[in-house]
Amino acid sequence: MKKINLKEVFSPKFFELVSGKTYSRELFAKDLTAGIIVGIVAIPLAIAFAIASGVSPQQGLITAIVAGVIISVFGGSHVQIGGPTGAFIVIIVGVISQYGIGGLMIATVMAGMILILMGLLKIGDIIKFMPYPIIVGFTSGIALVIFSTQMKDFFGLTALDGSELSVPSEFIDKWICYFKHISTINPLATAMAVFTVAVSFLWNRVTKVVPGSLIAIIICTAASVVLQHYGMEVATIGTVYPELRDNVSLPSFTVPHIDLATLRMLISPAFTIAVLCAIESLLSAMVADGATGRKHNSNTELIGQGMANFILPFFGGIPATGAIARTMANINNGGRTPVAGIVHAVFLLLVYLFLMPLAANIPFACLAGILVVVSYNMSEWRSFKGLLKNPKSDVVVLLITFFLTVLFDLTIAIEVGLLIAFVLFIKRVMETSSITVIEEELQRTEDPESERVYEKVGKEVQIYEIDGPFFFGIANKFDELSSETKNKKPKIRIVRMRKVPFIDSTGLKNLKSLCDKSRKERIQIILSGVRPEVYQVLEHSGFVDYLGKEYIFDHISKALDKANEMTGGENKNAL
């Protein structure tokens, strides 16, 4: 078994920066400015994502602080900004509703371990090739689910008797509930939500340095204080989290109770968190590469993400990953090294320690407006619309993943999506791999400097050519070819393998079955063009001893010479 080269899979960009001598005051000044601006951008998002996920605002900021530091220090990207993201809202809500906050902690720790293992096994190189329709399908589905969860706070809906409205968790039931209580719309809440959406979209025309969402929060918070003074109530964070009105302290280190039964129950949501984190963080890193012209290390990035998610729950954090919007804000404001991510986390820590009481006055309608904008940006509706014009297989994958995410569960959507991706991969490899019978003439030498000599393929020799990987997807084609050529009884059967990059256990079994069948028919099998890596597999499995080394060659010329020797030259007829 090949040993894992730790330096190859784990080489954090921050350590490269520290060990080098290229960092300057000018770079630090840019990172400092970018880090502070990204910290400002992260404040409303961290709070909104936390509340939408069913946890406290403090937990959202703690997640952004801890993940921001760990991902910047141990990640594989120069500019990645880590923290809570909208994509996790659906899965966090589901885990908490089923297993409680303790279950979420354990699932996140497990997800961190899975991510670290994925990085060590170099799976980061594979995840980047996740089929695009699957990514768009569940990203658009998550966006629609987030949008649907915000309608209660967006319009300030209540129960018909004025009490708190209890909204069902299922997508269709949720909308039925909204329409039943449409008469309870709160005009003030609706106005704040619409104002937040408008400012979030239009503020970029004024400046991109300060996000529109932060401006909307400041204005709506001030408005809510004034309205409360005049006896007009609007639901705020402080009505649900009154403890925010006092200065908060750093969270204590907490260890959840873990037993084997709990681990078994949570393996599925943990896997979902890990895969979602891996996909989103690597997509963010690739987008950052395109903007900066630098290259990230995908496996190091997975290990860094894994370390963050492993540690976060012990401080009350929720799952985190690379955030595309905050990463691009970092790049656009001059951030070029992991120091910017660390500065962003330190800035958030200062906000957490000294400014949290101000967050108690933020209206829920304002946060709902921010999340409506987030869901719109996540929806990728243009990509979704464009994919509907693609081949039917892509459209089917897109719609299946989308509707599974919306109507059932993100865990099911990701698991089915990965299964579909695997099936599509096998299908496409099968389409590019083939086994054919050479029936007319064969180029004897492949050396371009040599004279081309062709060999007539007569009745004494039958040649099978395998083109592509010889795996379980095409292994049964030998049987099909044998039935098609059953009237031909050659003395020698050459299996040409020059285009076979690998062979799996099913391919080996079918190759051995071909040999067994050929022996009964008194036909000798000869292998040609066997690559060294394929030969190692044949040797390790015992096939070389079974067939005989004298019947395995690295070139067709040698195999044909052996065939001519065995048939007494009856087949040789050079042109």
Buried (B, 14 or more C-beta within 10 A) or exposed (E): EEEEEEEEBBBBBBBBBEEEEEBEEEBBEBBBBBBBBBBBBBBBBBBBBBBBBBBBBBBBBBBBBBBBBBBBBBBBBBBBBBBBBBBBBBBBBBBBEEBEBBBBBBBBBBBBBBBBBBBBBBBBBEBBEBBBBBBBBBBBBBBBBBBBBBBBBBBBBBEEEEEEBEBEEEBEEBBEBBEEBEEBEBEBBBBBBBBBBBBBEEBEEEEEEBBBBBBBBBBBBEBBEEBBEEEEEBBBBBEBBEEBBEEBEEBEEEEBEBEEEBBEBBEBBBBBBBBBBBBBBBBBBBBBBEBBEEEBBBBBBBBBBBBBBBBBBBBBBBBBBBBBBBBBBBBBBBBBBBBBBBBBBBBBBEBBEEEBBBBBBBBBBBBBBBBBBBBBBBBBEEBBEEBEEEEEBBBEBBBBBBBBBBBBBBBBBBBBBBEBBEEBEBEEBBEEBEBEBBEEEBEBBEEEEEEEEBBEBBEBBBBBBBBBBBBBBBBEBBEEBBEEBEEEEBBBBBBBBBBBEEBBEBBBBBBBBBBEBBEEEEBBBBBBBBBEEBBEBBEEBEBBEEBEEEBBBBBBBBBBBBBBEBBEEBBBEEE
